[in-house]
Amino acid sequence: MNKQDQVMLQFRDLFNKLAWINKGKMEEGLKGCKPSEVHCMECIEKNADSNVTKLAESLYMTKGAISKLTKKLTDRGLIESYQKPENKKEVYFRLTEQGRTIFHIHEELHNEFRMRDQAVFEQVTGEQYDSMLSFIEKYSRHLDGEIKKQGLDNHTSDSSG
């Protein structure tokens, strides 16, 4: 196996291990919310005036999928929609008190996981971090180019009707 294949395999394995080890606490703490729901709420909380388009772009989902997701979150009382007085056409979302509670639990869990893994990260040198970050940035730019080339950059369109 060449080094490129090793890197990709180990990235996937690392991601799967993180998901596996964190899954139980996440499910228990987040009151039955699915990862896509929590990530949507996180995006709403961290980005002012989140609407369907902004959420679709940030989460790499279609507008139709975001509409279904936000309806589900609204029905569960985790988010609410609002409009601005100067723009009655656009609908924005914000977390309810219940949604903010889940958001804060999610943040606390991430902090707990960060502390659990701190011993490893303390051993990484600044140069190693710079090298890893440089690689991730290059790979991300490459994937952005591939997304554009394949016509997927308009991932907010919804062709499902």
Backbone as a printed PyTorch tensor [residue, N CA C, xyz], in Angstrom:
tensor([[[  0.8530,  -1.1820,   0.0000],
         [  0.0000,   0.0000,   0.0000],
         [  0.8980,   1.2440,   0.0000]],

        [[  0.5920,   2.1740,  -0.9180],
         [  1.4160,   3.3830,  -0.9760],
         [  1.0220,   4.3560,   0.1440]],

        [[  1.8240,   5.3970,   0.3260],
         [  1.6080,   6.3300,   1.4330],
         [  0.2860,   7.0860,   1.2950]],

        [[ -0.0860,   7.4150,   0.0600],
         [ -1.3590,   8.1150,  -0.1390],
         [ -2.5220,   7.2480,   0.3410]],

        [[ -2.5100,   5.9800,  -0.0390],
         [ -3.5630,   5.0660,   0.4030],
         [ -3.5420,   4.9000,   1.9210]],

        [[ -2.3410,   4.8530,   2.5000],
         [ -2.2130,   4.7270,   3.9520],
         [ -2.8350,   5.9430,   4.6460]],

        [[ -2.5470,   7.1370,   4.1340],
         [ -3.0920,   8.3630,   4.7330],
         [ -4.6110,   8.3420,   4.6780]],

        [[ -5.1660,   8.0280,   3.5090],
         [ -6.6220,   8.0250,   3.3590],
         [ -7.2590,   6.9670,   4.2620]],

        [[ -6.6710,   5.7880,   4.3040],
         [ -7.1860,   4.7110,   5.1420],
         [ -7.1350,   5.1090,   6.6180]],

        [[ -6.0250,   5.7230,   7.0250],
         [ -5.8790,   6.1010,   8.4320],
         [ -6.7890,   7.2710,   8.8060]],

        [[ -7.0220,   8.2170,   7.8760],
         [ -7.9970,   9.2900,   8.1240],
         [ -9.3830,   8.6830,   8.3780]],

        [[ -9.7730,   7.7740,   7.4970],
         [-11.0850,   7.1340,   7.6170],
         [-11.1760,   6.3450,   8.9270]],

        [[-10.1210,   5.5960,   9.2370],
         [-10.0960,   4.7980,  10.4560],
         [-10.1590,   5.7000,  11.6930]],

        [[ -9.4150,   6.7920,  11.6800],
         [ -9.4100,   7.7430,  12.7940],
         [-10.7920,   8.3590,  12.9870]],

        [[-11.4000,   8.7740,  11.8860],
         [-12.7460,   9.3480,  11.9580],
         [-13.7340,   8.3260,  12.5270]],

        [[-13.6670,   7.0980,  12.0430],
         [-14.5780,   6.0510,  12.5230],
         [-14.3630,   5.7470,  14.0020]],

        [[-13.0940,   5.7360,  14.4510],
         [-12.8110,   5.5130,  15.8690],
         [-13.3900,   6.6340,  16.7240]],

        [[-13.2040,   7.8720,  16.2860],
         [-13.7440,   9.0140,  17.0310],
         [-15.2620,   8.9210,  17.1270]],

        [[-15.8960,   8.6080,  16.0080],
         [-17.3490,   8.4930,  16.0010],
         [-17.7920,   7.3710,  16.9520]],

        [[-17.0770,   6.2660,  16.9230],
         [-17.4370,   5.1060,  17.7470],
         [-17.2590,   5.3980,  19.2330]],

        [[-16.1270,   5.9560,  19.6060],
         [-15.8360,   6.1910,  21.0230],
         [-16.7080,   7.3110,  21.6020]],

        [[-17.1050,   8.2700,  20.7710],
         [-17.9050,   9.4090,  21.2460],
         [-19.4040,   9.1500,  21.1700]],

        [[-19.7870,   8.1420,  20.3900],
         [-21.2050,   7.9010,  20.0710],
         [-22.0940,   7.7550,  21.3030]],

        [[-21.7140,   6.9100,  22.2340],
         [-22.5530,   6.6400,  23.4000],
         [-22.8480,   7.8930,  24.2050]],

        [[-21.8190,   8.6480,  24.5320],
         [-22.0090,   9.8750,  25.3200],
         [-22.8010,  10.9070,  24.5360]],

        [[-22.5540,  10.9910,  23.2360],
         [-23.2850,  11.9490,  22.4030],
         [-24.7710,  11.6010,  22.3930]],

        [[-25.0880,  10.3510,  22.1380],
         [-26.5010,   9.9440,  22.0740],
         [-27.1910,  10.1450,  23.4140]],

        [[-26.5020,   9.7920,  24.4940],
         [-27.0680,   9.9270,  25.8320],
         [-27.2850,  11.4080,  26.1810]],

        [[-26.2870,  12.2310,  25.9050],
         [-26.3450,  13.6340,  26.2940],
         [-27.2320,  14.4970,  25.4210]],

        [[-27.3990,  14.0980,  24.1720],
         [-28.0940,  14.9700,  23.2210],
         [-29.5610,  14.5990,  23.0280]],

        [[-30.0930,  13.8660,  23.9620],
         [-31.5350,  13.6030,  24.0420],
         [-32.1420,  13.0880,  22.7300]],

        [[-31.4540,  12.1450,  22.1060],
         [-32.0040,  11.5160,  20.9190],
         [-31.8510,  12.2940,  19.6250]],

        [[-31.1260,  13.4060,  19.6510],
         [-30.9060,  14.1670,  18.4110],
         [-29.9010,  13.4360,  17.5340]],

        [[-30.1710,  13.4340,  16.2470],
         [-29.2530,  12.8410,  15.2850],
         [-28.0980,  13.8160,  15.0310]],

        [[-26.9440,  13.2940,  14.5880],
         [-25.8090,  14.1830,  14.3140],
         [-26.1540,  15.3260,  13.3500]],

        [[-26.9280,  15.0410,  12.3030],
         [-27.2740,  16.1020,  11.3470],
         [-28.0930,  17.1980,  12.0170]],

        [[-28.9450,  16.8140,  12.9700],
         [-29.7630,  17.7970,  13.6900],
         [-28.8870,  18.6670,  14.5850]],

        [[-27.9720,  18.0290,  15.3020],
         [-27.0750,  18.7730,  16.1910],
         [-26.1720,  19.7030,  15.3830]],

        [[-25.6650,  19.2200,  14.2550],
         [-24.7940,  20.0660,  13.4290],
         [-25.5740,  21.2480,  12.8410]],

        [[-26.8170,  21.0250,  12.5010],
         [-27.6610,  22.1100,  12.0110],
         [-27.8680,  23.1530,  13.1110]],

        [[-28.1770,  22.6890,  14.3260],
         [-28.3600,  23.6200,  15.4430],
         [-27.0690,  24.3760,  15.7500]],

        [[-25.9440,  23.6750,  15.6680],
         [-24.6480,  24.3060,  15.8990],
         [-24.4040,  25.4100,  14.8760]],

        [[-24.7070,  25.1120,  13.6390],
         [-24.5320,  26.0850,  12.5600],
         [-25.4370,  27.3070,  12.7850]],

        [[-26.6620,  27.0790,  13.1920],
         [-27.5980,  28.1690,  13.4620],
         [-27.0690,  29.0400,  14.6000]],

        [[-26.5920,  28.4080,  15.6600],
         [-26.1210,  29.1590,  16.8300],
         [-24.8610,  29.9580,  16.5330]],

        [[-23.9790,  29.4130,  15.7060],
         [-22.6820,  30.0550,  15.4620],
         [-22.6950,  31.0500,  14.3040]],

        [[-23.7820,  31.0900,  13.5320],
         [-23.8550,  31.9810,  12.3700],
         [-25.1340,  32.8080,  12.4380]],

        [[-24.9620,  34.1000,  12.5820],
         [-26.1170,  34.9960,  12.6870],
         [-26.9700,  34.9140,  11.4210]],

        [[-28.2590,  35.0410,  11.5950],
         [-29.2110,  35.0840,  10.4860],
         [-29.0750,  33.8870,   9.5450]],

        [[-29.0710,  32.7030,  10.1230],
         [-29.0060,  31.4810,   9.3120],
         [-30.3390,  31.2610,   8.6190]],

        [[-30.2640,  31.0270,   7.3130],
         [-31.4610,  30.6870,   6.5410],
         [-31.1910,  29.3630,   5.8210]],

        [[-32.1620,  28.8950,   5.0640],
         [-32.0250,  27.6070,   4.3790],
         [-30.7860,  27.5910,   3.4790]],

        [[-30.5670,  28.6610,   2.7350],
         [-29.4290,  28.7150,   1.8120],
         [-28.0990,  28.6440,   2.5500]],

        [[-27.9410,  29.4470,   3.5900],
         [-26.6850,  29.4380,   4.3610],
         [-26.4410,  28.0770,   5.0000]],

        [[-27.4880,  27.4830,   5.5340],
         [-27.3450,  26.1740,   6.1690],
         [-26.9690,  25.1090,   5.1490]],

        [[-27.6070,  25.1410,   3.9940],
         [-27.3010,  24.1610,   2.9390],
         [-25.8420,  24.2740,   2.5120]],

        [[-25.3690,  25.5010,   2.3440],
         [-23.9740,  25.7080,   1.9380],
         [-23.0080,  25.2340,   3.0190]],

        [[-23.2910,  25.5660,   4.2640],
         [-22.3940,  25.2100,   5.3620],
         [-22.3510,  23.7130,   5.6360]],

        [[-23.4880,  23.0490,   5.4980],
         [-23.5890,  21.6380,   5.8610],
         [-23.4720,  20.6990,   4.6540]],

        [[-23.2580,  21.2710,   3.4580],
         [-23.1480,  20.4730,   2.2310],
         [-24.3610,  19.5710,   2.0550]],

        [[-25.5300,  20.2020,   2.1220],
         [-26.7940,  19.5040,   1.9260],
         [-27.6310,  20.3160,   0.9390]],

        [[-28.6710,  19.7030,   0.4040],
         [-29.5610,  20.4320,  -0.5010],
         [-30.4980,  21.3190,   0.3210]],

        [[-31.0680,  22.3040,  -0.3370],
         [-32.0490,  23.1610,   0.3350],
         [-33.2510,  22.3330,   0.7810]],

        [[-33.6430,  21.3660,  -0.0390],
         [-34.7680,  20.5010,   0.3130],
         [-34.5010,  19.7130,   1.5830]],

        [[-33.2740,  19.1840,   1.7110],
         [-32.9120,  18.4300,   2.9180],
         [-32.8980,  19.3480,   4.1370]],

        [[-32.4010,  20.5560,   3.9630],
         [-32.3720,  21.5220,   5.0710],
         [-33.7980,  21.9130,   5.4610]],

        [[-34.6650,  22.0960,   4.4870],
         [-36.0580,  22.4390,   4.7950],
         [-36.7110,  21.3560,   5.6460]],

        [[-36.4780,  20.0920,   5.3030],
         [-37.0270,  18.9800,   6.0820],
         [-36.4350,  18.9630,   7.4910]],

        [[-35.1230,  19.1810,   7.5620],
         [-34.4240,  19.1580,   8.8410],
         [-34.8970,  20.2910,   9.7520]],

        [[-35.0180,  21.4990,   9.1990],
         [-35.4530,  22.6370,  10.0220],
         [-36.9170,  22.4860,  10.4440]],

        [[-37.7300,  21.8660,   9.5920],
         [-39.1280,  21.6280,   9.9810],
         [-39.1880,  20.6640,  11.1640]],

        [[-38.3810,  19.6140,  11.0860],
         [-38.3340,  18.6350,  12.1710],
         [-37.8610,  19.2930,  13.4750]],

        [[-36.8120,  20.1320,  13.3750],
         [-36.2860,  20.8150,  14.5650],
         [-37.2930,  21.8250,  15.1240]],

        [[-38.0260,  22.4790,  14.2300],
         [-39.0700,  23.4210,  14.6580],
         [-40.1970,  22.6650,  15.3580]],

        [[-40.6310,  21.5630,  14.7570],
         [-41.7100,  20.7590,  15.3460],
         [-41.3340,  20.2270,  16.7330]],

        [[-40.0450,  19.9630,  16.9340],
         [-39.5720,  19.4560,  18.2270],
         [-39.2870,  20.5800,  19.2240]],

        [[-39.4640,  21.8220,  18.7900],
         [-39.2670,  22.9530,  19.6820],
         [-37.8120,  23.3060,  19.9380]],

        [[-36.9180,  22.8950,  19.0390],
         [-35.4900,  23.1560,  19.2260],
         [-35.0230,  24.4220,  18.5110]],

        [[-35.7080,  24.7870,  17.4280],
         [-35.4190,  26.0350,  16.7250],
         [-36.7370,  26.7380,  16.4290]],

        [[-36.6270,  28.0130,  16.1180],
         [-37.7960,  28.7770,  15.6900],
         [-37.3910,  29.6380,  14.5100]],

        [[-38.3650,  29.9670,  13.6900],
         [-38.0920,  30.8190,  12.5330],
         [-38.4890,  32.2510,  12.8730]],

        [[-37.8780,  33.1760,  12.1550],
         [-38.2180,  34.5880,  12.3170],
         [-37.9360,  35.3160,  11.0180]],

        [[-38.4950,  36.4970,  10.9020],
         [-38.2510,  37.3500,   9.7430],
         [-37.8050,  38.7150,  10.2400]],

        [[-37.0940,  39.4210,   9.3870],
         [-36.6680,  40.7770,   9.7190],
         [-37.7100,  41.7570,   9.2020]],

        [[-37.9280,  42.8360,   9.9280],
         [-38.9480,  43.8150,   9.5010],
         [-38.6870,  44.3520,   8.0790]],

        [[-37.4100,  44.4950,   7.7170],
         [-37.0830,  45.0560,   6.4060],
         [-37.0960,  44.0210,   5.2800]],

        [[-37.2710,  42.7250,   5.6330],
         [-37.2690,  41.6760,   4.6200],
         [-38.2630,  40.5870,   5.0330]],

        [[-39.4910,  40.7660,   4.6300],
         [-40.5480,  39.8210,   5.0110],
         [-40.5110,  38.5330,   4.1800]],

        [[-39.6680,  38.5220,   3.1540],
         [-39.6110,  37.3590,   2.2630],
         [-38.7190,  36.2510,   2.8410]],

        [[-37.6110,  36.6380,   3.4340],
         [-36.6110,  35.6680,   3.8960],
         [-36.9450,  35.1550,   5.2940]],

        [[-36.7700,  33.8440,   5.4870],
         [-37.0070,  33.2100,   6.7800],
         [-35.6550,  32.8100,   7.3740]],

        [[-35.4450,  33.1780,   8.6180],
         [-34.2130,  32.8710,   9.3380],
         [-34.5440,  31.9690,  10.5200]],

        [[-33.5000,  31.3610,  11.0920],
         [-33.6930,  30.4470,  12.2090],
         [-32.8160,  30.8450,  13.3880]],

        [[-33.3180,  30.5490,  14.5830],
         [-32.5370,  30.7030,  15.8100],
         [-32.9470,  29.5710,  16.7540]],

        [[-32.0480,  29.2830,  17.6960],
         [-32.3310,  28.2260,  18.6560],
         [-33.3250,  28.7150,  19.7040]],

        [[-34.1560,  27.8040,  20.1590],
         [-35.0170,  28.0740,  21.3080],
         [-34.1770,  27.8040,  22.5580]],

        [[-34.7450,  28.0240,  23.7040],
         [-34.0340,  27.7300,  24.9650],
         [-33.6620,  26.2530,  25.0210]],

        [[-34.5960,  25.3970,  24.6130],
         [-34.3500,  23.9470,  24.5930],
         [-33.2210,  23.6100,  23.6000]],

        [[-33.2180,  24.2710,  22.4520],
         [-32.1670,  24.0620,  21.4630],
         [-30.8090,  24.5150,  21.9740]],

        [[-30.7850,  25.6520,  22.6960],
         [-29.5300,  26.1460,  23.2650],
         [-28.9950,  25.1850,  24.3220]],

        [[-29.8830,  24.5510,  25.0640],
         [-29.4570,  23.5660,  26.0620],
         [-28.7170,  22.4220,  25.3720]],

        [[-29.2860,  21.9160,  24.2960],
         [-28.6310,  20.8300,  23.5480],
         [-27.3160,  21.3120,  22.9400]],

        [[-27.3050,  22.5330,  22.4060],
         [-26.0750,  23.1030,  21.8540],
         [-24.9760,  23.1320,  22.9190]],

        [[-25.3080,  23.5810,  24.1340],
         [-24.3050,  23.6860,  25.2020],
         [-23.8360,  22.3060,  25.6630]],

        [[-24.7410,  21.3440,  25.7200],
         [-24.3470,  19.9680,  26.0610],
         [-23.3610,  19.4510,  25.0200]],

        [[-23.6430,  19.7110,  23.7440],
         [-22.7610,  19.2900,  22.6480],
         [-21.3750,  19.9150,  22.8010]],

        [[-21.3460,  21.2040,  23.1070],
         [-20.0690,  21.9110,  23.3020],
         [-19.3040,  21.3030,  24.4800]],

        [[-20.0130,  21.0290,  25.5780],
         [-19.3760,  20.4430,  26.7670],
         [-18.8010,  19.0600,  26.4570]],

        [[-19.5310,  18.2790,  25.6800],
         [-19.0350,  16.9520,  25.3020],
         [-17.7630,  17.0760,  24.4610]],

        [[-17.7500,  18.0170,  23.5230],
         [-16.5400,  18.2150,  22.7170],
         [-15.3660,  18.6360,  23.5950]],

        [[-15.6120,  19.4810,  24.5720],
         [-14.5460,  19.8780,  25.4930],
         [-14.0460,  18.6790,  26.2940]],

        [[-14.9720,  17.8350,  26.7280],
         [-14.5970,  16.6220,  27.4560],
         [-13.7150,  15.7240,  26.5840]],

        [[-14.1040,  15.5580,  25.3280],
         [-13.3190,  14.7180,  24.4130],
         [-11.9500,  15.3470,  24.1440]],

        [[-11.9250,  16.6660,  24.0310],
         [-10.6630,  17.3860,  23.8040],
         [ -9.7150,  17.1510,  24.9830]],

        [[-10.2490,  17.2230,  26.1910],
         [ -9.4290,  16.9890,  27.3840],
         [ -8.9420,  15.5350,  27.4220]],

        [[ -9.8140,  14.6110,  27.0710],
         [ -9.4440,  13.1880,  27.0480],
         [ -8.2470,  12.9570,  26.1230]],

        [[ -8.2290,  13.6750,  24.9980],
         [ -7.2110,  13.4490,  23.9760],
         [ -6.0240,  14.4100,  24.0900]],

        [[ -6.0510,  15.2940,  25.0760],
         [ -5.0350,  16.3380,  25.2020],
         [ -3.6150,  15.7830,  25.2860]],

        [[ -3.4360,  14.6460,  25.9490],
         [ -2.0980,  14.0740,  26.1160],
         [ -1.4140,  13.8260,  24.7700]],

        [[ -2.1850,  13.4410,  23.7820],
         [ -1.6090,  13.2000,  22.4500],
         [ -1.2210,  14.5250,  21.8030]],

        [[ -2.1300,  15.5030,  21.8740],
         [ -1.8960,  16.7790,  21.1990],
         [ -0.7600,  17.5790,  21.8430]],

        [[ -0.5060,  17.3650,  23.1220],
         [  0.6010,  18.0400,  23.7950],
         [  1.9490,  17.5990,  23.2340]],

        [[  1.9910,  16.4220,  22.6320],
         [  3.2380,  15.8870,  22.0840],
         [  3.5250,  16.3740,  20.6600]],

        [[  2.5530,  17.0300,  20.0390],
         [  2.7090,  17.4840,  18.6620],
         [  3.4270,  18.8340,  18.6570]],

        [[  4.4550,  18.9360,  17.8380],
         [  5.2150,  20.1910,  17.7590],
         [  4.4970,  21.1940,  16.8540]],

        [[  4.8570,  22.4450,  16.9920],
         [  4.2880,  23.4880,  16.1310],
         [  4.5320,  23.1920,  14.6680]],

        [[  5.7210,  22.6900,  14.3680],
         [  6.0720,  22.3480,  12.9860],
         [  5.1810,  21.2250,  12.4620]],

        [[  4.9080,  20.2370,  13.2940],
         [  4.0320,  19.1300,  12.8880],
         [  2.6060,  19.6390,  12.6430]],

        [[  2.1230,  20.5160,  13.5400],
         [  0.8010,  21.1180,  13.3270],
         [  0.7680,  21.8780,  12.0080]],

        [[  1.8000,  22.6960,  11.7610],
         [  1.8470,  23.4730,  10.5190],
         [  1.8110,  22.5690,   9.3020]],

        [[  2.5430,  21.4720,   9.3660],
         [  2.5850,  20.5210,   8.2580],
         [  1.2140,  19.8730,   8.0370]],

        [[  0.5690,  19.4490,   9.1260],
         [ -0.7540,  18.8250,   9.0010],
         [ -1.7780,  19.8280,   8.4720]],

        [[ -1.7520,  21.0290,   9.0080],
         [ -2.7070,  22.0500,   8.5750],
         [ -2.4930,  22.4290,   7.1120]],

        [[ -1.2450,  22.4840,   6.7020],
         [ -0.9290,  22.7840,   5.3020],
         [ -1.4870,  21.7040,   4.3870]],

        [[ -1.3040,  20.4390,   4.7670],
         [ -1.8340,  19.3420,   3.9660],
         [ -3.3510,  19.4200,   3.8820]],

        [[ -4.0120,  19.6210,   5.0150],
         [ -5.4740,  19.6670,   5.0350],
         [ -5.9800,  20.8120,   4.1710]],

        [[ -5.3170,  21.9550,   4.2480],
         [ -5.7160,  23.1110,   3.4330],
         [ -5.5590,  22.8130,   1.9400]],

        [[ -4.4240,  22.2060,   1.5540],
         [ -4.2030,  21.8510,   0.1420],
         [ -5.2570,  20.8540,  -0.3450]],

        [[ -5.5200,  19.8550,   0.4600],
         [ -6.4890,  18.8240,   0.0800],
         [ -7.8870,  19.4380,  -0.0250]],

        [[ -8.2180,  20.3140,   0.9080],
         [ -9.5160,  20.9750,   0.8860],
         [ -9.6730,  21.8360,  -0.3770]],

        [[ -8.6360,  22.5770,  -0.7330],
         [ -8.6830,  23.3910,  -1.9630],
         [ -8.8620,  22.4940,  -3.1820]],

        [[ -8.1590,  21.3680,  -3.1930],
         [ -8.2960,  20.4120,  -4.3020],
         [ -9.7450,  19.9260,  -4.4010]],

        [[-10.3210,  19.5430,  -3.2640],
         [-11.7000,  19.0630,  -3.2730],
         [-12.6720,  20.1620,  -3.6900]],

        [[-12.4180,  21.4160,  -3.2770],
         [-13.2420,  22.5420,  -3.7420],
         [-13.2180,  22.6230,  -5.2630]],

        [[-12.0300,  22.4470,  -5.8450],
         [-11.8990,  22.4630,  -7.3010],
         [-12.6530,  21.3160,  -7.9510]],

        [[-12.5720,  20.1320,  -7.3590],
         [-13.2830,  18.9680,  -7.8820],
         [-14.7960,  19.1700,  -7.7860]],

        [[-15.2450,  19.7580,  -6.6910],
         [-16.6700,  20.0450,  -6.5200],
         [-17.1500,  20.9590,  -7.6390]],

        [[-16.3790,  21.9980,  -7.9170],
         [-16.7270,  22.9330,  -9.0040],
         [-16.7120,  22.2230, -10.3520]],

        [[-15.6520,  21.4490, -10.5930],
         [-15.4900,  20.7510, -11.8700],
         [-16.6500,  19.7960, -12.1450]],

        [[-17.1400,  19.1570, -11.0910],
         [-18.2350,  18.1990, -11.2450],
         [-19.6100,  18.8580, -11.1790]],

        [[-19.6130,  20.1910, -11.0490],
         [-20.8870,  20.9020, -11.0060],
         [-21.6360,  20.7210,  -9.7020]],

        [[-20.9170,  20.3330,  -8.6610],
         [-21.5460,  20.1140,  -7.3620],
         [-21.4810,  21.3530,  -6.4840]],

        [[-20.8440,  22.4250,  -6.9940],
         [-20.6900,  23.6300,  -6.1800],
         [-22.0280,  24.2820,  -5.9060]],

        [[-23.0230,  23.9440,  -6.7190],
         [-24.3600,  24.4690,  -6.4650],
         [-25.1390,  23.4280,  -5.6730]],

        [[-24.5090,  22.9410,  -4.5740],
         [-25.1020,  21.8640,  -3.7890],
         [-26.3660,  22.3100,  -3.0650]],

        [[-26.7060,  23.5780,  -3.1880],
         [-27.9190,  24.0460,  -2.5380],
         [-29.1380,  23.8890,  -3.4450]],

        [[-28.9220,  23.5220,  -4.6970],
         [-30.0900,  23.3170,  -5.5650],
         [-30.7510,  22.0060,  -5.1750]],

        [[-32.0070,  21.9100,  -5.4410],
         [-32.7430,  20.7030,  -5.0580],
         [-33.4550,  20.1540,  -6.2730]],

        [[-32.8990,  19.1000,  -6.8350],
         [-33.4800,  18.5520,  -8.0470],
         [-34.5170,  17.4660,  -7.7560]],

        [[-34.7440,  17.1810,  -6.4770],
         [-35.6690,  16.0960,  -6.1460],
         [-37.1300,  16.5120,  -6.3110]],

        [[-37.3710,  17.8320,  -6.4350],
         [-38.7320,  18.3010,  -6.6960],
         [-39.5010,  18.4000,  -5.5070]]])
